[in-house]
Amino acid sequence: MSAALLEQLFDSLNDTLFMVGTASLVALILGTLLGVVLFATTERGLWRQPAVNRVLGALVNATRSTPFIILMVAIIPFTRLIAGTSIGTGAAIVPLAVAAVPFFARLVESALREVDRGLIEAAQAMGASPRQILGKVLLPEALPALLRGLTLTIISLIGYSAMAGAVGGGGLGDLGIRYGYQRFNPTVMVAVVAVLIVLVQLVQSLGDFAARRLQKK
């Protein structure tokens, strides 16, 4: 591989890290909030609002059911509204975040459901408010599961970011398609795939390590 292509590979890796990092941060913030609301508004939740829960659940399911490549095209007007363009690394963050938020929200909801119901009832018996139960019981107890969910979300986003390259999203996927597929350069394709594999392995290993450390505490 030439020095110019190596430089492009490095730049594309930076673009992918920027896209995935930003979308992951948005998913962490909004996905956690949405997941907490989904958990808390159920029939047995801290703030029982079944109607709200059904509407939010339907929206989350609809977003998660839509293949990413279709979602990316379908929300182009929204992407233009937010990013000012529908092409490039910055624009790709919008559909990545839209796909990641409901995905992570369901993982947050699932992690909160795994917390021992007895702990919640004990906190309620001691007079704790729903907000105190959430902040001092539910989220701390669910932290290892939340971290594993975030790891899964980041890995999914790495795959989505490569897919975004098919429609001008930038990053490693864009490089692989332009040089590996359209210009029939197998060396670039292999290099892109190798970098993506290493990236996923690193994220998974770091996530597993952090979750294990939290589990032991």
C-alpha positions in Angstrom: 0.0 0.0 0.0 1.3 3.4 -1.0 2.1 6.2 1.6 -0.8 8.2 0.2 -3.3 5.4 0.8 -1.9 4.8 4.3 -2.5 8.4 5.0 -6.0 8.1 3.7 -6.5 5.0 5.9 -5.4 6.9 8.9 -7.6 9.9 8.1 -10.6 7.5 7.5 -9.9 5.9 10.9 -10.0 9.3 12.6 -13.3 10.0 10.8 -14.8 6.7 11.9 -13.7 7.3 15.5 -15.2 10.8 15.4 -18.5 9.6 14.0 -18.8 6.6 16.4 -17.6 8.6 19.4 -20.0 11.4 18.9 -23.0 9.2 18.1 -22.1 7.0 21.2 -22.1 10.1 23.4 -25.5 11.1 22.1 -26.8 7.6 22.6 -25.4 7.4 26.1 -27.2 10.6 27.2 -30.5 10.4 25.3 -30.6 6.6 25.3 -30.2 6.5 29.1 -33.0 9.0 29.6 -35.3 7.2 27.2 -34.5 3.8 28.7 -35.2 5.2 32.2 -38.6 6.6 31.0 -39.5 3.3 29.4 -38.7 1.4 32.6 -40.4 3.9 34.9 -43.6 4.3 33.0 -44.6 0.6 33.0 -47.5 -0.8 35.0 -45.2 -1.6 37.9 -42.8 1.3 37.3 -41.9 4.2 39.5 -44.0 6.7 37.5 -46.9 4.6 36.1 -47.9 6.0 32.7 -49.0 3.1 30.5 -50.1 5.3 27.6 -46.8 7.1 27.5 -45.0 3.8 27.7 -47.0 2.3 24.8 -46.3 5.3 22.6 -42.6 5.5 23.3 -42.3 1.7 23.0 -43.9 1.8 19.6 -41.6 4.6 18.4 -38.5 2.7 19.7 -39.6 -0.5 18.1 -40.3 1.2 14.7 -36.9 2.8 14.7 -35.1 -0.4 15.6 -37.1 -2.3 13.0 -35.9 -0.1 10.2 -32.7 -1.3 8.5 -30.0 1.3 9.0 -29.3 2.0 5.3 -33.1 2.7 4.8 -33.2 4.8 8.0 -30.2 6.8 6.8 -31.9 7.7 3.5 -35.4 8.2 5.0 -34.2 10.9 7.4 -32.1 12.9 4.9 -34.3 16.0 5.4 -33.8 15.8 9.2 -30.1 15.3 8.7 -29.9 18.4 6.5 -31.8 20.3 9.1 -29.4 19.3 11.8 -26.1 19.2 10.0 -26.7 21.5 7.0 -25.8 18.7 4.6 -26.6 15.0 4.0 -23.1 14.0 2.9 -19.9 13.6 4.9 -18.6 12.6 8.3 -20.6 15.3 10.2 -23.8 14.4 8.5 -23.4 10.7 9.1 -23.5 11.3 12.9 -27.2 12.2 12.7 -28.5 8.9 11.4 -26.0 7.0 13.5 -27.3 8.8 16.6 -31.0 8.2 15.6 -30.3 4.5 15.2 -28.2 4.2 18.4 -30.5 6.0 20.9 -33.5 3.6 20.8 -31.1 0.6 20.6 -29.3 1.7 23.7 -32.6 2.7 25.4 -33.9 -0.8 25.2 -30.6 -2.1 26.7 -31.0 0.4 29.5 -34.5 -0.7 30.1 -33.5 -4.3 30.1 -30.6 -3.6 32.5 -32.9 -1.8 35.0 -35.4 -4.7 34.8 -32.6 -7.1 36.0 -32.2 -5.2 39.3 -33.5 -7.2 42.2 -37.1 -6.1 42.8 -36.5 -6.6 46.6 -34.0 -3.7 46.6 -36.6 -1.3 45.1 -39.3 -2.5 47.6 -36.8 -2.1 50.5 -36.0 1.5 49.4 -39.7 2.3 49.1 -40.3 0.9 52.5 -37.6 3.3 53.9 -39.4 6.2 52.3 -37.1 6.8 49.4 -38.6 8.9 46.6 -38.7 7.6 43.0 -35.8 9.9 42.1 -33.7 8.6 45.0 -34.5 5.0 44.1 -33.5 5.6 40.5 -30.2 7.5 41.4 -29.1 5.5 44.4 -30.4 2.0 43.8 -31.4 1.2 40.2 -28.6 2.9 38.2 -25.7 1.9 40.5 -26.9 -1.7 40.6 -27.4 -1.8 36.9 -24.1 -0.2 36.0 -22.2 -3.3 34.9 -25.1 -4.3 32.6 -25.3 -0.7 31.3 -21.6 -0.8 30.5 -22.0 -4.0 28.6 -25.0 -2.5 26.7 -22.9 0.6 25.8 -20.1 -1.7 24.5 -22.6 -3.5 22.3 -24.0 -0.2 21.1 -20.5 1.2 20.2 -19.7 -2.1 18.3 -23.0 -1.8 16.4 -22.2 1.8 15.6 -18.8 0.8 14.1 -20.7 -1.5 11.8 -23.2 1.2 10.9 -20.5 3.7 10.3 -18.9 1.4 7.7 -22.4 1.0 6.1 -22.7 4.8 6.0 -19.7 4.9 3.7 -22.0 3.4 1.0 -23.9 6.7 0.7 -21.1 9.2 1.2 -20.8 9.0 5.0 -17.0 9.1 5.1 -14.8 7.0 7.3 -13.4 3.5 6.8 -16.5 2.3 5.0 -16.2 5.1 2.4 -12.5 4.3 1.8 -13.2 0.6 1.4 -16.0 1.2 -1.1 -14.1 3.8 -3.1 -10.8 2.0 -3.4 -11.5 -1.6 -2.4 -14.8 -2.1 -4.4 -15.0 0.6 -7.1 -11.3 0.6 -8.0 -10.8 -3.2 -7.4 -8.0 -2.7 -4.9 -8.1 -5.8 -2.6 -5.2 -4.5 -0.4 -7.3 -1.5 0.7 -10.3 -3.7 1.3 -8.3 -6.1 3.5 -6.7 -3.2 5.4 -10.1 -1.6 6.1 -11.6 -4.9 7.3 -8.5 -5.6 9.5 -8.7 -2.1 11.1 -12.4 -2.6 11.8 -11.8 -6.0 13.3 -9.1 -4.6 15.6 -11.3 -1.7 16.5 -14.2 -4.0 17.5 -11.8 -6.3 19.5 -10.4 -3.3 21.4 -13.9 -1.9 22.3 -15.1 -5.4 23.3 -12.0 -6.1 25.5 -12.2 -2.7 27.2 -15.9 -3.0 27.8 -15.6 -6.5 29.3 -12.7 -5.4 31.5 -14.6 -2.4 32.8 -17.8 -4.4 33.4 -15.8 -7.0 35.3 -14.2 -4.4 37.5 -17.6 -2.8 38.3 -19.1 -6.3 39.0 -16.5 -7.0 41.6 -17.1 -3.8 43.5 
